[in-house]
Amino acid sequence: MIGDSIRSFHISIEQKEIDDLQTRLALTRFPQKEIVDDWEQGIPLSYVKELTTYWQETYDWRRCEKALNALPNYVVEIDGLDIHIIHIKSQNSDARPLLMTHGWPGSILEFVQVIEPLKKDFHLVIPSLPGFGFSGKPVEAGWDVPQIARAWHHLMTLLGYERWFAQGGDWGSVITETIGLQNLGGCAGIHVNMVAAPPSRNERENLTEQEEKMMSRLKWYARKETGFSVQQSSRPQTLGYGLSDSPVGQMAWIVEKFHGWSDCRNDNNVSHPEHVFSRDHLLDNVMIYWLNNASTSSAQIYWHSFGEPQVGDIELPFGGTIAPWDIFPASRRWAEKRRKNIVYWNELDRGGHFLAMERPDVFVEEVRRCFETMTL
């Protein structure tokens, strides 16, 4: 369906933008080397230089651009803001609509490997969040998680879907759960692969062995990983000056998270992002931020929404997939406090935060199994 507010969209980055990137990469001033032999102080200098050289000499944005343009891209105006979406209609007459939402520092590219198998069973709607990718950038306050959830409901209505399912990870998980909480009548059930459900004090005093592992991961995240979110939720504008000017800075800020938040260990228990993500896929995702100058606008979702309490219970059918290396692993009993109708729950042996991109086959199976338990 294409109406007055829905327009076809073609990605076309001007060559001068690619040339500017090359100039900036060549002029990069690197910091000193870290004083440890691992990622404890952040992404290592040697790997950043390796990625930078590859970016300069081998990487091809036009390959990614061509692949994205092979998909049906649209821009939809909602509440005065252009929202970029990929909208794929299944050839299956029994297919059901599925809205899938990414988070930070991801993008629509998290889902590219799962589109082909999922479109056999679902009509897919994959939007870029406000301020991310090829969506418009908010110019005034207000685009918090509840606003995005309402916008997504309006989006599905504009596309002609009266009843549909929703899925998400990271901010996409928070938005998807908020869709369930708002329960405006369109969404029939949700699945998330990040369940933010910290244990109560009483639950922390009586942990199972599996919950002990989850608590260890939660403590690690609180101790070592929350600095980025404090900065983005409090001073996204200040952060943006550096990330908007330095492609290597933007790349390091993002790729570090694909290492720390993923299950990227090899058989020798050595952790490296390229054990599960290709170098091109990592840089493709970085380019979505760089080419759209989206460091500040994407960080603003933290400023708008970080620490915002989610009040109330989710009554819609709920499915959760828990990966052990996610940043917020949760047990079912922790989740049940606010999610009153859990119809699907699975705790994986492997996997991390970017599950659709990290283990696409597992992600597809989880989505299918979850929504098989739900009806429109």
GUFIDREN-105997 format. One line per 8 residues: their letters; for each residue x, y, z of C-alpha. Coordinates in nm, 4 decimals, decimal comma. Example, Ala and Ser with C-alpha at 12.3 -4.5 7.8 and 13.67 -1.06 7.14 Angstrom:
# residues 2
as	1,2300 -0,4500 0,7800 ~ 1,3670 -0,1060 0,7140
END
This chain:
# residues 376
migdsirs	0,0000 0,0000 0,0000 ~ 0,1389 0,3406 -0,0975 ~ -0,0633 0,6449 0,0045 ~ 0,0038 1,0168 0,0174 ~ 0,2196 0,9814 0,3282 ~ 0,4046 0,6719 0,2014 ~ 0,6705 0,7223 -0,0630 ~ 0,9103 0,4872 -0,2376
fhisieqk	1,2695 0,5464 -0,1309 ~ 1,6020 0,4861 -0,3042 ~ 1,9354 0,5094 -0,1219 ~ 2,1869 0,7148 -0,3197 ~ 2,4921 0,8422 -0,1348 ~ 2,6802 1,1086 -0,3291 ~ 3,0362 1,0202 -0,4255 ~ 3,1632 1,3347 -0,2538
eiddlqtr	3,0545 1,1793 0,0782 ~ 3,2632 0,8691 0,0079 ~ 3,5575 1,0851 -0,0964 ~ 3,5268 1,2907 0,2219 ~ 3,5321 0,9711 0,4267 ~ 3,8511 0,8585 0,2549 ~ 4,0162 1,1913 0,3306 ~ 3,9194 1,1764 0,6950
laltrfpq	4,0403 0,8170 0,7302 ~ 4,3756 0,9124 0,5827 ~ 4,4127 1,2003 0,8300 ~ 4,3211 1,0001 1,1402 ~ 4,5242 1,0821 1,4499 ~ 4,5288 0,7681 1,6637 ~ 4,5692 0,7658 2,0425 ~ 4,8381 0,5783 2,2296
keivddwe	4,8142 0,2019 2,2653 ~ 4,6202 0,0599 2,5570 ~ 4,8307 -0,0617 2,8512 ~ 4,6646 -0,4051 2,8717 ~ 4,6666 -0,7030 2,6359 ~ 4,2908 -0,7375 2,5892 ~ 3,9733 -0,5265 2,5505 ~ 3,9639 -0,4254 2,9177
qgiplsyv	4,0328 -0,0579 2,8386 ~ 3,8249 -0,0560 2,5199 ~ 3,8726 -0,1572 2,1587 ~ 4,2471 -0,2230 2,1007 ~ 4,4512 0,0145 1,8888 ~ 4,5858 -0,2643 1,6675 ~ 4,2344 -0,3754 1,5699 ~ 4,1181 -0,0180 1,5073
kelttywq	4,4133 0,0364 1,2733 ~ 4,3380 -0,2934 1,0999 ~ 3,9741 -0,1956 1,0450 ~ 4,0743 0,1523 0,9309 ~ 4,3120 0,0151 0,6673 ~ 4,0454 -0,2250 0,5433 ~ 3,7925 0,0606 0,5339 ~ 4,0308 0,2687 0,3243
etydwrrc	4,1620 0,0054 0,0850 ~ 3,9029 -0,2723 0,0488 ~ 3,5589 -0,1861 0,1832 ~ 3,2893 -0,1036 -0,0748 ~ 2,9826 0,0921 0,0379 ~ 2,8193 0,0579 -0,3045 ~ 2,7867 -0,3176 -0,2428 ~ 2,5797 -0,2519 0,0690
ekalnalp	2,3829 0,0261 -0,0980 ~ 2,2935 -0,2032 -0,3888 ~ 2,1818 -0,4812 -0,1533 ~ 1,9582 -0,2449 0,0453 ~ 1,8091 -0,0961 -0,2720 ~ 1,7179 -0,4469 -0,3879 ~ 1,4673 -0,4479 -0,1009 ~ 1,1395 -0,2499 -0,1066
nyvveidg	1,2252 0,0751 0,0739 ~ 0,9751 0,3438 0,1687 ~ 0,9543 0,6625 0,3708 ~ 0,6420 0,7173 0,5807 ~ 0,5591 1,0535 0,7375 ~ 0,4359 1,0116 1,0941 ~ 0,3783 1,3037 1,3304 ~ 0,5743 1,5287 1,0966
ldihiihi	0,8806 1,3020 1,0846 ~ 0,9929 1,0843 0,7928 ~ 1,0385 0,7213 0,8970 ~ 1,2352 0,4920 0,6676 ~ 1,1043 0,1361 0,6430 ~ 1,1690 -0,1850 0,4576 ~ 0,8303 -0,3403 0,3812 ~ 0,8244 -0,6888 0,2346
ksqnsdar	0,5014 -0,8608 0,1383 ~ 0,5140 -1,2387 0,1602 ~ 0,3912 -1,4570 -0,1246 ~ 0,2367 -1,6877 0,1356 ~ -0,1391 -1,6292 0,1503 ~ -0,1340 -1,7291 0,5186 ~ 0,1503 -1,4935 0,6099 ~ 0,1013 -1,2680 0,9111
pllmthgw	0,2326 -0,9131 0,9559 ~ 0,5429 -0,8767 1,1732 ~ 0,6984 -0,5483 1,2841 ~ 1,0696 -0,5798 1,3773 ~ 1,2561 -0,3006 1,5567 ~ 1,6314 -0,2607 1,6029 ~ 1,8205 -0,0697 1,8726 ~ 2,1509 0,1105 1,9321
pgsilefv	2,4204 0,0659 1,8027 ~ 2,2410 -0,1507 1,5519 ~ 2,0278 -0,0641 1,2507 ~ 1,7985 -0,2227 0,9950 ~ 2,1085 -0,4163 0,8850 ~ 2,0670 -0,6398 1,1901 ~ 1,7784 -0,8058 1,0065 ~ 1,9137 -0,8444 0,6525
qvieplkk	2,0118 -1,2091 0,7033 ~ 1,6716 -1,3107 0,8403 ~ 1,4514 -1,1422 0,5806 ~ 1,4596 -1,4225 0,3246 ~ 1,3609 -1,7067 0,5609 ~ 1,1078 -1,5014 0,7598 ~ 0,9234 -1,3672 0,4546 ~ 0,8029 -1,7231 0,3898
dfhlvips	0,5750 -1,6867 0,6914 ~ 0,5456 -1,3135 0,7573 ~ 0,4852 -0,9795 0,5916 ~ 0,7840 -0,7864 0,7271 ~ 0,7903 -0,4225 0,8357 ~ 1,1370 -0,3074 0,9427 ~ 1,1612 0,0624 1,0374 ~ 1,4662 0,2708 1,1193
lpgfgfsg	1,4186 0,4393 1,4546 ~ 1,3747 0,8197 1,4601 ~ 1,7209 0,9743 1,4347 ~ 1,8719 0,6508 1,3040 ~ 1,9711 0,5474 0,9557 ~ 1,7634 0,6989 0,6781 ~ 1,4790 0,8122 0,9051 ~ 1,4319 1,1789 0,9851
kpveagwd	1,5937 1,3404 1,2879 ~ 1,3678 1,4871 1,5558 ~ 1,4213 1,8621 1,5948 ~ 1,2291 1,8983 1,9200 ~ 1,1825 1,6984 2,2380 ~ 0,9142 1,4340 2,2576 ~ 1,0306 1,1301 2,0638 ~ 1,0608 0,9015 2,3646
vpqiaraw	0,9799 0,5295 2,3734 ~ 0,6021 0,5708 2,4297 ~ 0,5868 0,8141 2,1371 ~ 0,7742 0,5721 1,9105 ~ 0,5463 0,2869 2,0188 ~ 0,2398 0,4933 1,9266 ~ 0,4046 0,5897 1,5969 ~ 0,4687 0,2236 1,5164
hhlmtllg	0,1014 0,1461 1,5803 ~ 0,0080 0,4260 1,3395 ~ 0,2637 0,2973 1,0887 ~ 0,1067 -0,0477 1,0804 ~ -0,2369 0,1078 1,0353 ~ -0,1110 0,3188 0,7447 ~ 0,0273 0,0042 0,5829 ~ -0,3161 -0,1574 0,6045
yerwfaqg	-0,2555 -0,4030 0,8870 ~ -0,5350 -0,4187 1,1429 ~ -0,3724 -0,6990 1,3470 ~ -0,0024 -0,7793 1,3636 ~ 0,2844 -0,9080 1,5749 ~ 0,5881 -0,7158 1,7013 ~ 0,9472 -0,8180 1,7703 ~ 1,2538 -0,6336 1,8962
gdwgsvit	1,5907 -0,6292 2,0665 ~ 1,7742 -0,3589 2,2621 ~ 1,5672 -0,0360 2,2285 ~ 1,3533 -0,2398 1,9910 ~ 1,2737 -0,4663 2,2842 ~ 1,1777 -0,1733 2,5064 ~ 0,9609 -0,0251 2,2295 ~ 0,8008 -0,3629 2,1577
etiglqnl	0,7176 -0,4166 2,5247 ~ 0,5740 -0,0641 2,5363 ~ 0,3521 -0,1527 2,2399 ~ 0,2319 -0,4444 2,4498 ~ 0,1828 -0,2213 2,7526 ~ -0,0122 0,0412 2,5569 ~ -0,2242 -0,2321 2,3933 ~ -0,3915 0,0017 2,1440
ggcagihv	-0,5701 -0,2813 1,9671 ~ -0,3507 -0,3569 1,6673 ~ -0,0760 -0,5716 1,8127 ~ -0,1764 -0,9318 1,8858 ~ 0,1429 -1,0500 2,0559 ~ 0,5095 -0,9705 2,1042 ~ 0,8485 -1,1391 2,1093 ~ 1,1699 -0,9855 2,2380
nmvaapps	1,5275 -1,1111 2,2535 ~ 1,6215 -0,8812 2,5388 ~ 1,4067 -0,8912 2,8521 ~ 1,4898 -0,6113 3,0954 ~ 1,3672 -0,7742 3,4170 ~ 1,6102 -0,7291 3,7060 ~ 1,5463 -0,9487 4,0091 ~ 1,3881 -0,8133 4,3231
rnerenlt	1,5849 -0,8089 4,6486 ~ 1,4071 -1,1240 4,7607 ~ 1,4829 -1,2995 4,4317 ~ 1,8508 -1,2038 4,4577 ~ 1,8688 -1,3841 4,7903 ~ 1,7440 -1,7102 4,6408 ~ 1,9124 -1,7538 4,3025 ~ 1,9243 -2,0712 4,0981
eqeekmms	2,2531 -2,1759 3,9391 ~ 2,1407 -2,0334 3,6059 ~ 2,0309 -1,7093 3,7694 ~ 2,3722 -1,6795 3,9352 ~ 2,5266 -1,6708 3,5874 ~ 2,2733 -1,4103 3,4789 ~ 2,3525 -1,1962 3,7820 ~ 2,7221 -1,2182 3,7030
rlkwyark	2,6536 -1,0841 3,3527 ~ 2,4311 -0,8067 3,4892 ~ 2,7001 -0,7027 3,7368 ~ 2,9616 -0,7007 3,4601 ~ 2,7436 -0,4740 3,2485 ~ 2,6783 -0,2359 3,5391 ~ 3,0485 -0,2204 3,6269 ~ 3,2107 -0,2007 3,2821
etgfsvqq	2,9564 -0,1076 3,0149 ~ 2,7191 0,1636 3,1346 ~ 2,9459 0,4626 3,0698 ~ 2,8244 0,5002 2,7105 ~ 2,4607 0,5155 2,8209 ~ 2,5288 0,7759 3,0890 ~ 2,6986 0,9951 2,8288 ~ 2,4289 0,9469 2,5636
ssrpqtlg	2,1448 1,0001 2,8096 ~ 2,2944 1,3139 2,9623 ~ 2,5121 1,4883 2,7011 ~ 2,4451 1,3433 2,3532 ~ 2,5199 1,6763 2,1869 ~ 2,8695 1,7025 2,3326 ~ 2,9490 1,3447 2,2347 ~ 2,8326 1,4096 1,8814
yglsdspv	3,1023 1,6650 1,7993 ~ 3,3744 1,4027 1,8158 ~ 3,1794 1,1171 1,6570 ~ 3,0435 1,3360 1,3749 ~ 3,3929 1,4570 1,2850 ~ 3,5913 1,1334 1,3131 ~ 3,4812 0,8204 1,1251 ~ 3,7323 0,6144 1,3223
gqmawive	3,5871 0,7514 1,6448 ~ 3,2377 0,6581 1,5309 ~ 3,3545 0,3140 1,4261 ~ 3,5356 0,2439 1,7544 ~ 3,2363 0,3644 1,9594 ~ 3,0110 0,1140 1,7811 ~ 3,2320 -0,1895 1,7115 ~ 3,3403 -0,2089 2,0748
kfhgwsdc	2,9814 -0,2992 2,1633 ~ 2,9618 -0,5746 1,9023 ~ 3,2513 -0,7345 2,0850 ~ 3,1434 -0,6827 2,4451 ~ 2,7764 -0,7644 2,4001 ~ 2,8103 -1,0710 2,1770 ~ 2,9003 -1,4352 2,2208 ~ 3,1983 -1,4134 1,9899
rndnnvsh	3,4268 -1,6730 2,1484 ~ 3,5984 -1,9299 1,9285 ~ 3,6748 -2,2912 2,0228 ~ 3,9776 -2,1711 2,2204 ~ 3,7589 -1,9277 2,4173 ~ 3,9240 -1,6301 2,2486 ~ 3,6772 -1,3468 2,1980 ~ 3,6791 -1,1367 1,8811
pehvfsrd	3,3883 -0,9729 1,6929 ~ 3,4908 -1,1242 1,3602 ~ 3,4404 -1,4721 1,4996 ~ 3,0664 -1,4136 1,4429 ~ 3,0353 -1,0928 1,2359 ~ 3,1977 -1,0355 0,9008 ~ 3,4193 -0,7291 0,8722 ~ 3,2003 -0,5926 0,5936
hlldnvmi	2,8837 -0,6348 0,7999 ~ 3,0393 -0,4490 1,0930 ~ 3,1461 -0,1610 0,8693 ~ 2,8146 -0,1591 0,6834 ~ 2,6444 -0,0897 1,0139 ~ 2,8965 0,1825 1,1014 ~ 2,8364 0,3423 0,7612 ~ 2,4632 0,3681 0,8291
ywlnnast	2,5559 0,5986 1,1181 ~ 2,8429 0,7810 0,9489 ~ 2,6797 0,8594 0,6148 ~ 2,3657 0,9885 0,7852 ~ 2,5616 1,1873 1,0477 ~ 2,3489 1,0116 1,3092 ~ 2,5781 0,9947 1,6120 ~ 2,3919 1,2650 1,8044
ssaqiywh	2,0412 1,2002 1,6721 ~ 2,0642 0,8284 1,7506 ~ 2,2042 0,8946 2,0994 ~ 1,9087 1,1193 2,1756 ~ 1,6823 0,8182 2,2297 ~ 1,8761 0,7752 2,5546 ~ 1,8223 1,1420 2,6450 ~ 1,4516 1,1109 2,5687
sfgepqvg	1,3875 0,7802 2,7409 ~ 1,6711 0,6609 2,9624 ~ 1,5527 0,5779 3,3126 ~ 1,1897 0,6281 3,2159 ~ 0,9877 0,3861 3,4329 ~ 0,7621 0,1372 3,2621 ~ 0,4470 0,1365 3,4709 ~ 0,1873 -0,1384 3,4462
dielpfgg	0,1667 -0,4994 3,3343 ~ 0,1831 -0,6466 2,9851 ~ -0,1273 -0,8554 2,9252 ~ -0,0670 -0,9407 2,5577 ~ 0,0768 -1,2817 2,4682 ~ 0,4485 -1,2540 2,5314 ~ 0,7497 -1,4482 2,4088 ~ 1,1068 -1,4130 2,5276
tiapwdif	1,4336 -1,5558 2,4000 ~ 1,7208 -1,5211 2,6443 ~ 2,0794 -1,5310 2,5189 ~ 2,3449 -1,5850 2,7890 ~ 2,5747 -1,3112 2,6563 ~ 2,3059 -1,0474 2,6290 ~ 2,3497 -0,7383 2,8460 ~ 2,0255 -0,8050 3,0385
pasrrwae	1,9742 -1,1813 3,0704 ~ 1,6646 -1,2637 3,2746 ~ 1,4994 -1,5716 3,4166 ~ 1,1341 -1,6444 3,3595 ~ 1,0374 -1,5856 3,7213 ~ 1,1978 -1,2393 3,7085 ~ 1,0073 -1,1609 3,3896 ~ 0,6720 -1,2835 3,5162
krrknivy	0,6366 -0,9931 3,7585 ~ 0,5186 -0,7608 3,4782 ~ 0,4526 -0,9961 3,1866 ~ 0,1301 -1,1736 3,2775 ~ 0,0804 -1,3897 2,9687 ~ 0,4114 -1,5546 2,8798 ~ 0,3296 -1,8133 2,6141 ~ 0,6850 -1,8751 2,4927
wneldrgg	1,0160 -1,8716 2,6784 ~ 1,3530 -2,0129 2,5811 ~ 1,6958 -1,9714 2,7372 ~ 1,9687 -2,0389 2,4806 ~ 2,3086 -2,1987 2,5418 ~ 2,4892 -1,9548 2,3090 ~ 2,4296 -1,6101 2,1695 ~ 2,4359 -1,2459 2,2653
hflamerp	2,2707 -0,9095 2,2265 ~ 2,2580 -0,8808 1,8453 ~ 2,0937 -1,2204 1,7995 ~ 1,9432 -1,1656 1,4511 ~ 2,2829 -1,0590 1,3164 ~ 2,4940 -1,2914 1,5307 ~ 2,2981 -1,6156 1,4913 ~ 2,0349 -1,5583 1,2227
dvfveevr	1,9264 -1,9226 1,1971 ~ 1,8595 -1,9379 1,5711 ~ 1,6763 -1,6048 1,5605 ~ 1,4480 -1,7197 1,2762 ~ 1,3617 -2,0409 1,4589 ~ 1,2865 -1,8526 1,7806 ~ 1,0564 -1,6067 1,6043 ~ 0,8703 -1,8821 1,4242
rcfetmtl	0,8284 -2,0971 1,7343 ~ 0,7091 -1,8026 1,9400 ~ 0,4444 -1,6748 1,7010 ~ 0,3193 -2,0266 1,6289 ~ 0,1745 -2,0075 1,9803 ~ -0,0222 -1,6885 1,9017 ~ -0,3201 -1,6010 1,6845 ~ -0,4219 -1,2714 1,5249
END
